[in-house]
Amino acid sequence: MASEAPVYNIEDYQEVKEGQATILFPKHNEVFYNPVQQFNRDMSIAGIKTWRDIMKEEKMGRYNKSTRPGKVAPKTTIKILEALAASGLRSVRYAKEIDGLDYILTNDLLADAVESIKRNVHFNGLSQDLVRANQGDAVSV
């Protein structure tokens, strides 16, 4: 799923740091950033990590109780959909702060938002296979 790196001039952007992510926002504020939502994003990360740990423990419990010959340890990776991603900040934070992710489908309806997602994924040194930018209607995705 690799594609070319997005082309952008770093001089046109301001850096916003949140958690382990650094996001590029246009200096002309074309993309909305709401710092009040940082707590919400922090809680989302904590919630996903807790859910992942509970699911891993449950799967391992069933695996350890199984007497089936040739049993294979359960896969414990997770997939995430961010249906209304805008800049991709939440997805970038997920990718940098949550272990055991298979991939994140990072979606927005607007082409400018998808470009912002791609730019921020690249700027944070993340794989486009891990954070997959998608343009589409959230209902359809």
C-alpha positions in Angstrom: 0.0 0.0 0.0 3.0 2.3 -0.3 2.7 5.4 -2.3 4.7 8.5 -2.9 5.4 10.9 0.0 3.3 14.0 -0.1 4.9 17.2 -1.3 4.7 20.2 1.0 6.7 23.2 2.1 7.3 23.1 5.8 7.5 26.9 5.9 3.7 27.0 5.2 2.8 25.1 8.4 3.0 25.5 12.1 3.7 22.5 14.3 1.4 21.5 17.1 2.6 18.9 19.5 0.1 16.7 21.3 1.0 13.4 23.1 3.8 11.8 21.0 2.5 13.4 17.7 3.5 16.5 16.0 1.0 17.7 13.5 1.4 20.3 10.8 -1.4 22.8 10.5 -1.5 25.4 7.8 -0.5 28.8 9.1 -3.6 30.2 7.5 -5.6 27.8 9.8 -7.4 25.9 7.0 -7.6 22.8 9.1 -9.4 23.0 12.5 -7.5 22.1 15.6 -9.4 22.0 19.0 -7.0 21.8 21.9 -9.9 21.3 24.3 -10.3 17.8 22.7 -6.9 16.7 23.8 -8.4 15.2 27.0 -10.9 13.3 24.8 -8.0 12.0 22.6 -6.0 11.0 25.7 -9.0 9.1 27.1 -9.6 7.4 23.7 -6.0 6.1 23.8 -6.3 4.9 27.4 -9.6 3.2 26.6 -8.3 1.4 23.5 -5.2 0.2 25.5 -7.4 -1.1 28.3 -9.7 -2.9 25.9 -6.7 -4.4 24.0 -5.2 -5.7 27.2 -8.5 -7.2 28.4 -9.1 -8.9 25.0 -5.5 -10.2 25.0 -6.0 -11.6 28.5 -9.3 -13.3 27.5 -7.8 -14.8 24.3 -4.8 -16.1 26.1 -7.0 -17.6 28.8 -9.0 -19.5 26.2 -5.8 -20.5 24.5 -4.2 -21.8 27.7 -7.4 -23.8 28.5 -7.6 -25.4 25.1 -6.4 -29.0 24.8 -6.6 -29.0 21.0 -3.4 -30.4 19.5 -1.4 -28.1 17.3 -3.1 -25.0 18.7 -1.8 -21.7 17.5 -1.5 -18.6 19.8 -4.2 -16.1 19.1 -3.5 -13.0 17.1 -4.0 -9.9 19.3 -3.6 -7.0 16.8 -6.5 -4.6 16.3 -7.8 -2.4 13.5 -9.2 1.1 14.1 -11.5 3.2 12.0 -11.4 7.0 12.4 -14.3 7.9 10.3 -14.1 11.7 10.5 -10.4 12.3 10.7 -9.8 15.9 9.5 -6.0 16.4 10.1 -5.4 12.8 11.3 -4.2 13.9 14.7 -6.1 11.2 16.6 -4.9 8.5 14.2 -1.3 9.7 14.3 -1.5 9.6 18.1 -3.0 6.1 18.0 -0.2 4.9 15.8 2.5 6.4 18.0 1.0 5.6 21.4 -0.8 2.2 21.1 1.1 -1.0 20.6 -0.3 -4.0 18.7 -2.2 -2.2 15.9 -2.8 -3.9 12.6 -3.8 -0.7 10.9 -5.8 2.5 11.2 -8.2 3.4 8.4 -8.2 7.2 8.6 -11.1 8.6 6.7 -12.5 12.0 5.7 -14.9 13.2 3.1 -12.8 16.2 2.1 -9.8 15.9 -0.3 -7.9 18.6 1.6 -8.3 16.7 4.9 -7.0 13.5 3.2 -4.0 15.4 2.0 -3.5 16.7 5.6 -3.7 13.2 6.9 -1.1 12.0 4.4 1.2 14.9 5.2 1.0 14.3 9.0 1.5 10.6 8.6 4.6 11.3 6.6 5.9 14.1 8.9 5.6 11.7 11.9 7.6 9.0 10.1 4.7 6.5 10.1 4.0 3.9 7.5 1.1 4.5 5.1 0.3 0.8 5.6 -0.2 1.5 9.3 -2.2 4.8 8.9 -4.2 4.4 5.8 -5.7 7.7 4.5 -9.0 7.3 2.8 -11.4 9.7 1.2 -15.0 8.7 1.5 -18.3 9.2 3.2 -18.2 7.9 6.8 -21.4 6.0 6.4 -20.1 4.1 3.4 -16.7 3.4 5.0 
